[in-house]
Amino acid sequence: MLMILRLNWLMYAKAAALAAFGWLVSTQLEGPSKWAAIAAAALPVFWTASSLAASWWIYDRARIYELGWLHRTPGKWLTLHNGLDGITGTLRSLYPSLEGQTLDIFDPYEMTEPSILEVRRQMNQSTDHQTNWRYLPGANQSYDTVFLVFTAHELRRWESRQRLFLEIQRVLKDDGRIVLVEHLRDWNNFAAFGPGAFHFYSKRAWLASTAPAGLELLEDRRITPFVHALEFGKLCVR
């Protein structure tokens, strides 16, 4: 939770300022207008508290980066991130004999949200393995498992997400899996994050992004009330 607070401090500061302004306005009003202003001031406070509580659940209680929710050996793995790599260390610790690779697919022209830029500034992770997500290194059918943990939603255009999955499908073995870990745009996340939930995509949107690559959803595992692990495989394997 502290990491989320540190990376999103500007957003929380704006919410606090908005709440303070709404409260100040309410002191100058009477009747229904006063209560409307109080309610408007209370919403940023509520969503700040609820988003931090949800983040605590995800990262501290569920310890999502420890991969306790992963129920299969990944084989030869590839993990793609855009500045915050939370699972490479865990994969190498849990499966020291397995071969794996980590790639930074950050694209400043596609990933323009302030939050991801703040992540990269604060984490200052090495870019030795930064690559173009449109042309991943590796031969066809190179990997048993490809991990996308809180990464793919930063590609804000549908065409870009489609292109990413087409390229992942190329390097994925016929019986391999894509493990997509994401918040979904649903009521749970709206209750916790308020309008911030519109930064996420619905399950239907992910199905639309993966279908052109010939991928099908094999498993939808809810890791927490706010995060799902969607596992995709190739349609050619039955």
Secondary structure, 3 states (H helix, E strand, C coil): CHHHHHHCHHHHHHHHHHHHHHHHHHCCCCHHHHHHHHHHHHHHHHHHHHHHHHHHHHHHHCCHHHCCCCCCCCCCEEEEECCCCCCHHHHHHHCCCCCEEEEECCCCCCCCCHHHHHHHHHHCCCCCCECCCCCCCCCCCCEEEEEEECCHHHCCCHHHHHHHHHHHHHHEEEEEEEEEEEEECCHHHHHHHHHHHHHCECHHHHHHHHHHHCEEEEEEEECCCCEEEEEEEECCCC
